[in-house]
Amino acid sequence: MASPQSLSEYERRIVAVWAADCAEHVLPLFEAEAPEDDRARDAIERTRAFSRGELDAAGEVRRRFVAGRAAGSADSTAAVAAARAAAQAAGVAHMGAHALGAAAYAAKAAAEASPGDPDALDAEIRWQLDRLQPEARAALAHLPALGSDPAGPLGSGLLATGILGAVIARLQTEIGAGRS
C-alpha cells in the first residue's frame, strides 16, 4: 500500500508546479555562489517537465538526488537551503509531500539570506501561499499532518524539525492539510 504522503501521480504533477516555483524563487541564492553548477536549475526544469507530463515518475525517482548533491557546491546556509529546495522539488515525482519540503527549504533560504530582516521568513511563506493554485492546495490538503505518518518525508526526520518543521506545520495549517 502506498504512503498517504505519495499522492496520486495526477496530484504530484499538480503540486510539482508549486514546488518548482518555490525552489526557483530562491535559486539565485545558490547560483550566486555556484554559477557553474547547473544541477539545481536542471532539477527545477525537470520538475516543471514532470508537471507537464513530459517526464515519467520512474525516471525522475532515479534522478531526485542529483540536485541535493549540488548543495555541496555552496558555502552559505542560504545557498545550501536553496539547492535543497530544488532537490525537494525534484522529489515530488516520487512523493507529493516533497512539495512541502521544497517550500520549507525555500523559506529557510530566504530567511538565512536576510538575517537582519525578521519578516523575511513570513514574507517568503506569504509569497508561496499566494502562488498556490486551488487544485494544488486541494491536493496538498490530502497529506497527513507533519509527524503523524512515518512513511515519507513528513515523518519524524529532518523535515519535521527546526525551521523546516515549523514552516511545514504553518503551511499545513494554512492549507488545511492533515485533517482527513
HELIX and SHEET records of a PDB file:
HELIX    1   1 GLU A    9  GLU A   33  1                                  25    
HELIX    2   2 ARG A   39  SER A   51  1                                  13    
HELIX    3   3 ALA A   57  ARG A   63  1                                   7    
HELIX    4   4 VAL A   66  ALA A   70  1                                   5    
HELIX    5   5 ALA A   71  SER A   73  5                                   3    
HELIX    6   6 THR A   77  GLY A   91  1                                  15    
HELIX    7   7 HIS A   98  ALA A  113  1                                  16    
HELIX    8   8 ALA A  120  ARG A  131  1                                  12    
HELIX    9   9 PRO A  134  LEU A  140  1                                   7    
HELIX   10  10 LEU A  158  ALA A  160  5                                   3    
HELIX   11  11 GLY A  162  ILE A  175  1                                  14    
END                                                                             
